[in-house]
Amino acid sequence: MELRVTTMAWSALGLIALGTATGLTAPSLFESKDSPAAPAATAVAAQPTDGPIPLMTAPNYRAIVARNQAAVVGITTAGEMKTSSPREFNFGNPNDDDNPLSQFFRSIPAPAPRGHALMHAQGSGFLVSGDGVILTNAHVVDGAKEVTVKLSDHREYKAKVLGADRSSDIAVLKIDAHGLPYVRIGNSDKLGVGDYVLAIGEPFGLEETATAGIVSAKGRSLPGDGYVPFIQTDAAVNPGNSGGPLFDADGSVVGINAQIYSNSGGYQGVSFAIPINLAVQVEDQIVKTGKVAHARLGLEIQTLDQSLADSFKLPAPDGALVAKVDPDSAAARAGIKVGDVILKYNGETIVDAGQLSAHVGQAMPGDKATLDVWRDGKTSTLTATIGSASPVTVADAADQGAAGQPRLGLALRPLNPAERQQAGVSGGLLVEQSQGHAADAGIQPGDVVLSVDGTPVDSVAQLRKMIGSRDKQVALLIQRGENRLFVPVSLG
């Protein structure tokens, strides 16, 4: 998304100061002087409610598990991987004094020793269609040379990674099977704090484990990540639960379990799930195009505290304070300036910087957005056309074709002008991930593919077409630093 968030406040207890939780109504910053909004809020807080709260019947957890457990799968990966911090979702340097909580927010696949090793890791996933399409976390399959999916009836299949988007931590897998049970997709926007939820997965490899809890909060923005508006729950999840589904009381999937807050590596009562609405949006892009286009506003923002609010003469420390505007960005073209405070996005109140980041992250390039901005003691409304971050090809360059089509095992994207100038080339494709036959041949992330069998390549589509006409092997001209060499790669 490339909308960077600076988190400014941390409590002494080691919990991130996230401001008002999504779903709580903050006093409007656009009321007139005569508006009774603020006094009314105080009066409501000081008065008892009108009668007892209606009782809510607990969900039928047994029925939810019985209906869905066959659609939950175990995922085992094998490959040479970095086995320390990269097995955790990236929340920055845990030794960074400005980000003291990074070390406590962890992804939840099985732990592994440090260094590079040929290793196996476990996670969970779930079928979203009867023909074998599976959703899981990107960090579950990151760096894997081989992915195996195990169904509840103990059948095992080799899975193809259709795509993996690290920004949202979503991966889409495909197995060659039909007539499979699959989950029903719900609406994560309808979840409320206090709603019942149930998780199914394979913690520590224990198959079909179900744990229950409630929604603790919505719209959480974790350290170093502002793109995903996480659902916080107290359903117990542990290593191996990563990628598994989170169900609502009706038995529909509303999230993908992805992170825990822990200083021990195990469950400590705070878990985070990716909203299913966001996951489905990413899945659709991967299946249709092999890419995920992320929106870009072109701002660096931060959450306000009371001192900053006083400095900018704001009645409350709500909104996202603009610390930097990238030149020639959507924000710059809309007229946003450093020192502005963005109070509303498309009419929705922005309580903290993470909320704005999540809104932009769920937009599509080209969308129009209205921004209510506080500047010089008054508000104004600006309109921005959301820009696009450089689209990243998230799947193998040849994996988007029919089953059995030749594959290289590379995730590639075209070089941007600055990269071409730095590399001293006029074209080529940058290797972002290497696995399978390409990794076996020695191709590494950061290499530039210049040609296939002597023919220059400038696009993923061109490369896909070229290797599609080959039978067994291709010779890729690779540039690595200042050196060039031909590398023969077998086709899977």
N, C-alpha and C positions, 0 to 999 in steps of 0.2 A: 504493500500500500504506500510505503514511503511517506507516511505521516508520522514523524517521530515525536515521542512523548517523553518529557523529562519529569520524573516523579520527584517531588520536592520534600514531602513530609513523611517521616517514619516515627512510629511510636516507640517508647522505651521497652515495650513488651515484645517487639519483633514482629508486629503485625503491620502490614502495609496500610497506610492511611489513604483510603480510596474515596473519601468524601461520602456524600449521600448516596445510598444504594439506589439502583434503578428501581422504579416502582413507587418510591416515596415522592410526594409532591412538594416541591420547594415553592416558597412564595414567589409570585411573578415579579420580574424586574421591570415590567412595563405597566404597572398599575399607576394611576394618577395619585396625586397627593391626597385626594379625598377617599381613596380606595380603602375599604375596611379589611382588605385581605390579610394584612399582618395581624391586627388585633383579633380577627376571627380565628386565625390559626392558634393564637395563644389561648383564646377562650375554649376552643375545642379540646386543647391539650389539658386544660384544667378541670374539665367536666367529665363525669362518668358517661359511659355509653348508654344508649337507650335499650336497656334490657339485656338478657343473656345472649351470648354468641351461640348460634345454632350448632348442634353437634354434626360432625362429619363422619360418615361411615368409612371405616378403613377399607382399602382396596382388597380385592380377592387375589392376594399374591400367588396362591397356589394355582389359580387359573391362568394368571399372567405367565408364570413359569412354564406350565404345561403347554400353553399355546405357542410359546416363543423359543423354548430351549433348543429345539431342533434346528432353528435358524441361526444360532450362535455357534461360531466356529473357533477352533484353536489354530493359531498361526505359529509355525516354526520357521525360523530363517537360519541360513547358513552362509558364511562368507567371511572375508577378511575385513574386520571392522575396527574402528577406534572404539575402545571399550571402556572409556572413563566418561568424561563430561559429554561427548557427543551422543551418548546413549540417553542423555537427558535433553529435554527440549531447551533450546538456547535462551536463557534469561540473562546473558551477559557473564562477565567475569565474576565468580563468587568471591574473589579477593578484592573486588572494587569497593572502596570505601563509600562511594556514592550509591551503591546498590547492595546494602548489607543483607538483603533477604534472598538474593538470587540462589544461594546454596540451599535454601529450604524448599524451593519450588522445583519439583522433579517430575519427569515423565516416569511412567510406571511399567516398562518392560522388565524382564528379569535382569538382576544386576550381573555385572561381569568384571573380570580383572582388568587392570590397566594395560595400556599399550595396544599394539596391533596383533591380532591373533585370528586364526581360523576358528570360528566359534559358532555356537548355536544360541539363539535367543528365542524367547516365547512371548506371545501376545495373544490378543483376542480380536475378533471381528464378527461381522454379521451379514447375512445374505439379504440383499435388497431386491433381488429378482430371482425367478425360478430358473433362469438360465446361467446362474453362477456368478453374478456380479456381487462383490463383497466390498464393504466399507471398513476401514481400519484407520489407525494413525500412521502418518508418514514416518515417524521415528521408529515404528515397529519394523518397517522394511528397509530403512535407510542403510545403504551399503550392502544389502544382501545379494549374494550371487544366486541363491536358490531359496524359493519360498514354497513351503508345503502347508496346505490347508487340511485340517482334520475335521470331519463332520461328526455330529453327535452319535452316529451309528458306526463310527470308527473307520469309515472309508477315508482314504487320503488321496489328495490330488496335488499335482504341481501347479502352482498358480503363476499367472503372468501379471506383472505390475503394469496396469494401463497408465498409471500416472501417480505421482506423489508430489504434493504441494507443501513445501516446508513452512510457508508463511502461515497457513491455516492448520498445518499438521494433519492433513487429510490425504489418504491414499486410497486408490481404487484398484482392486484385484479382480481377476477373472479366472475361473476354473472351467474346464471342459465337461460340464454336466448339465442335465436338464431335469425339469420336474421337481426341483428342490423346494423345500419350505422356505419362506422368507417373511421378514417382519413387516409390520404396518408402520408407515412413516407418520409421525404426528406433527404438531405445530409448536415449536419451542417458544414462539412469541406469546402463547397463551398461558405458559407456566407462570405461577405466582409463588412468592416466598411463602413457605409453609406447606406447599403441595407435596403429596406423597410421591416418591420415586423409588425405582428398584433397578439394581444393576445385575447383569449376568455376565460372567466371564470366566477366565481360567487363572485366578491368582495362584502363583507358585506352581502352575501346571495342574491344579485341581479342577477337573472339568465340571462345567455346568454349575458353578457356584453362584448362588443368588444372595444378594445383600440389599437391605432396604434402608430408607431414611427419608428425609424431607429436603426440599429446596431451601438452602440456607441464605442464598443471595443470588441476584442476577446481574449480568453486565459487569462482572469483575474484570479488571485490566491488571494483569500480573506484571511484575518487574521485567522490563526489557521487551515487553510485548504489548502492543496496543491494538492489534488487528482483531483478535478474537474476543468477543464479549462473553467470557466464560460463565457457565452456570455453576455455582458453588453448592455442594450438597454435603450431607454428613453420612451418605451411604459408604460403607467400608469398601475401599478398593486398595489393591496391593500390587506388587510386581507380578505381571502377567495379565492384569485387567486392562492394560492399554489397548484401545481400539474396540473394546466391548461396548454394547448398547446400554443406554440409560432409558428406562421405560417410565411413562406416567401411569396414573391410576387406571387409565383405560387400556393399558397394555400396548400403547403406541410408543415408538422410539422418539425421544425428544432430545437426545444428546449422545455424544461419544466420549466415554471416559478417557481422560488424557493426562491429567496432572494430579499430584497430591502436594500438600504442604507437610514437610517432614524434616526433622533434623536427625532422623535415625535411618531413613530409607524405607520405613514402613508406615502404615496408616496411623494418623494421629487425629482423626476426626474432621479433617478438612480436605475435600476432594473437589476436582474441577472437571467439567465436561464441556465439550464443544457443542454449541447449539446445532440441532439437526438441520434447521433452516439454512444455516451457513454451509454445513457439510454437503447438503443436496445441491446447493448452488455451485460449489466447487466440483462435485461429481459430474454434474451436467456438462461443465466446460471441459473436463478431462475426457469424458466419453465422446463428446462431439468434435473436439478440436485437438486434443492432446496438449492443450495449454491452459493456463489459468491467468486471465488478465486481471491485474489488481489496479484498483483506482488510486489516483494520486492527486492530492490537493496541493502539496508543495509547501508544507509548513513544519516548523518545530514549535510545539506547544507545551505548556505546563499547567498543572493544577494550581489554583490560587489558594493561599492561606489568608487569614484575617488581615495580616499586615499588608499584603499585596492588595487586597480588596480595599483597604483604607487608602492606600496610595493612589489607586485609580478611582477613588470616590464611588465605589460600588456599594450598594446597600447590603450585599451578602457575598461571601466568597464562593460564588458559583461561576461556572463558565470555564473556557479554555483560553489562557493567556498566550498570545502569539509572541514567541521569542525570536523567530526568524522566518522570513518569506523567501523562498527560492526564486531567483530571477526567471522570467519567462515560464512561470508555473501557472496553474489554474487559479491559485490564490492571488498571485500578482496581477493577473489579468482582471480579476474581479475587484481589485482595488483594496485588498486587505493589507494592512500595514503592521509593522512591529509595534507592540504596545496595545493593539486591539484586543478586546476580550470577546470571544464568540459565545453568545448567550443561547442562541437557538439554531438548530439545524433542521430545515424543512418544518419549522413550527414546533419542534420538540425541544424542550428545555435541556440545556447541557449543564450538568452538575459539575463534572470534572473533565480533565483532558482525555481520559480513557474513553469516556462516552462518545466524544466527538470522533476519536480515532476509530472506534467500532462502527459508527455510522458510515464514515467514509470507506472503511474496509469492506462493508457490505454493498456499497454502490458499484455501479459498472461504469467504465470509462464512457464519457459522452452524456451521462446523466446530468440534469440541471439540479442545482441545490440553492435554496435561499438561506442566507446566513444573517441572523440578527446580531449586529456588532455594537459593542459599547466603545465609544471613542470620544474623548474630551467631555465626559460627563453627560453624554446623550447617546441615544440608540439610532442606528440606521440599518437599513436592509440592503444587502448586496446579493447579487446572483452570480454563481460560479458554474462553469461547465467543467465537470470533473475530468481531470486528465487521466492518462494511463502510464503506469510504470511499464518498463520494458517487459513485454510478455515473455515468459519463460516456458520453453518446451519441457514439460514435466515427464514425458514418456519417452521410451526408446524411439529413435528416429524411424525405425521400421516396425514398431510394435502396434501401430494403429491400423495395419492392414488385416487381412483375414488370417485365421489361425493357420499356422504352418508356413507363413511367409517368412523369408529370411530376416534374421535379427542380428544387430550388432551388439547391443547392450550398452548404448550410449544415450545420455541425455544431452542435447545440444541446443544451442541458440546462435543466431547470427551475431557477429561482433558489431558493437556500436562504433561510431566514427572515432571516438577517442581511443578505443581498444585497437582498432585497425592501425591508427597512427602510431601507437606505442609499439605494436608488433611489427610494423613496417610491411604490412600486407594490404592488398586491395580488397580482399574478401576472406571467406573461410567461416568456419563454425567453431565456436568455443565449446569445449567439453566441460559440462557441469557435473556429470556423474558418469562413472565407468564401472560396468559390472559384466558378468558373463564372459563371452569370448573376447570382447575388447579389452577387459581388464586382464584376462589371461595373457593377451598379446603384449601387455605392458603399457597400454594407453591410460593416461592419468587425467584427473580433473585439472584444468588449466591449459592442457594441450589445445592446439588449434588444428582442426582438420582442414587442409587446403585443397585436396583433390582425392578422387576415387579412381583408381586405375589410370591415373594421369589426366583425368578430366577435372578442371576446377569446379568446386562447389561453393554456392553462396546461400543456399536455403536448405532447410530440413526437408521440405517437400521434394526438392531436386535429389538430395541424397537418398531419400526413401525410394524414389523411382529408380535410381541407378542400381541400388543393391537388390531391388526387386527382380531385376533381370539377370542377376548372377546366381550361380548354382551353389558353389562350395566356398569360395574365398574371394576377398577383395584386398587390394593393396591401397592403404590409406597413406597419403603424404601428410606427416605430422610436423608442426613446428612447436618446439619446446624451448622457450627462451630464444637464443640466437641460433639454435641448431635445428636442422630439418632432417627427417629420415622417413623412409617408407616402412610401414609396418604391415605385414600380412595378417589379416584377421579372418578366421573361419566364420562362416555364417551358420547360425543355429536354426 
